Amino acid sequence: MPRLGPLTYEQMNEAQRRVADEIARGPRGRVMGPFTVLLRAPEAANRFQKVGEYMRFVTKIPARLRMIAVLTTARAWTAQYEWQVHVPQALEAGVDEKTIEAIFHRRRPATLKPDEAIVYNFVSELQETGRVSDASFRAALAHFGEQETVELTMLAGYFTAVAMALNTFEVEAPDKTKPLLGE
């Protein structure tokens, strides 16, 4: 059960409504997930959602690779909501079902393409150790360049913060019929 339920529009103050309206007008199309709780700190939520909008919809990192980073992060944090929302997006972006299944079970995917392996290694190391090895860093830098390597780090950080919010406030997974991530 969520620790803080979503605010109805009527319950929101003026600042919260302004941010909710801005989120709904953006590419997300509605207030959902962590923002149902984060609106209680409207200025912070607004700034945070703008970083997320960039990480999800603007960065030059291809969607397929972004989704591997997001799912790897969701799995590392056992973030049920984040996982469920992004699996369909990952499939739509071209992530192989076997890759998703392996990440679900905390296994290294066996069928990663070279660019996917770079992302998986980078993000999984960052999530597991709080650091990235020289080899993984050099691989990311050689493949993506400086800007996208910075953005890959920020992508993992953004979705870590999302996972932390979802887990702290116990935002429930949207589909209770789907298998949940185990610890």
Residue pairs with C-beta under 8 A, 6 or more apart in sequence:
1 170
1 172
2 37
2 169
2 170
2 171
2 172
3 168
3 169
3 170
4 37
4 40
4 169
5 36
6 31
6 36
6 37
7 16
7 36
7 39
7 40
9 17
9 20
12 20
12 39
13 42
15 42
15 43
16 39
16 40
16 42
18 42
18 46
19 39
19 42
19 43
19 45
19 46
19 49
20 31
20 35
20 39
22 46
22 49
23 30
23 31
23 35
23 49
24 30
24 31
26 49
26 53
27 53
27 56
27 57
28 35
28 49
28 53
31 39
32 85
33 81
33 82
33 85
33 162
33 166
33 171
34 81
34 162
34 165
34 166
34 169
34 171
35 45
35 49
36 171
37 165
37 169
37 171
38 44
38 45
38 48
38 49
38 165
39 45
48 161
51 154
51 158
52 158
52 162
55 66
55 151
55 154
55 155
55 158
55 159
56 66
59 66
59 148
59 151
59 155
60 147
60 148
60 151
61 69
61 144
61 148
61 151
61 152
61 155
62 93
62 115
63 89
63 93
63 94
64 90
64 93
64 94
64 95
64 116
65 115
65 116
65 119
66 93
66 155
67 86
67 89
67 90
67 93
67 95
68 90
68 95
68 99
68 103
68 116
68 119
68 120
68 123
69 119
69 122
69 123
69 152
69 155
69 156
69 159
70 82
70 86
70 90
70 155
70 159
71 83
71 86
71 87
71 90
71 95
71 100
71 103
72 103
72 119
72 120
72 123
72 124
72 127
72 156
73 79
73 82
73 123
73 127
73 156
73 159
73 160
73 163
74 82
74 83
74 86
74 159
74 163
74 181
75 83
75 103
75 104
75 106
75 181
76 124
76 127
76 128
76 160
76 163
77 127
77 160
77 163
77 164
77 167
78 167
78 181
78 182
78 183
79 162
79 163
79 166
79 167
79 181
80 166
80 172
80 173
80 180
80 181
81 166
81 171
81 172
81 173
81 174
82 159
82 162
82 163
82 166
83 104
83 173
83 181
84 173
84 174
84 175
84 178
85 174
87 100
90 100
91 97
91 100
95 116
96 109
96 111
98 109
98 110
98 111
99 109
99 111
99 112
99 116
102 108
102 109
102 110
103 109
104 179
104 181
108 120
108 124
109 116
109 120
112 120
115 143
118 136
118 139
118 140
118 143
118 144
119 140
119 152
121 133
121 136
121 139
122 132
122 136
122 137
122 139
122 140
122 152
122 156
123 152
123 156
125 131
125 132
125 133
125 136
126 132
126 153
126 156
127 156
127 160
132 140
132 153
137 149
140 148
140 149
140 152
141 149
144 152
165 171
173 180
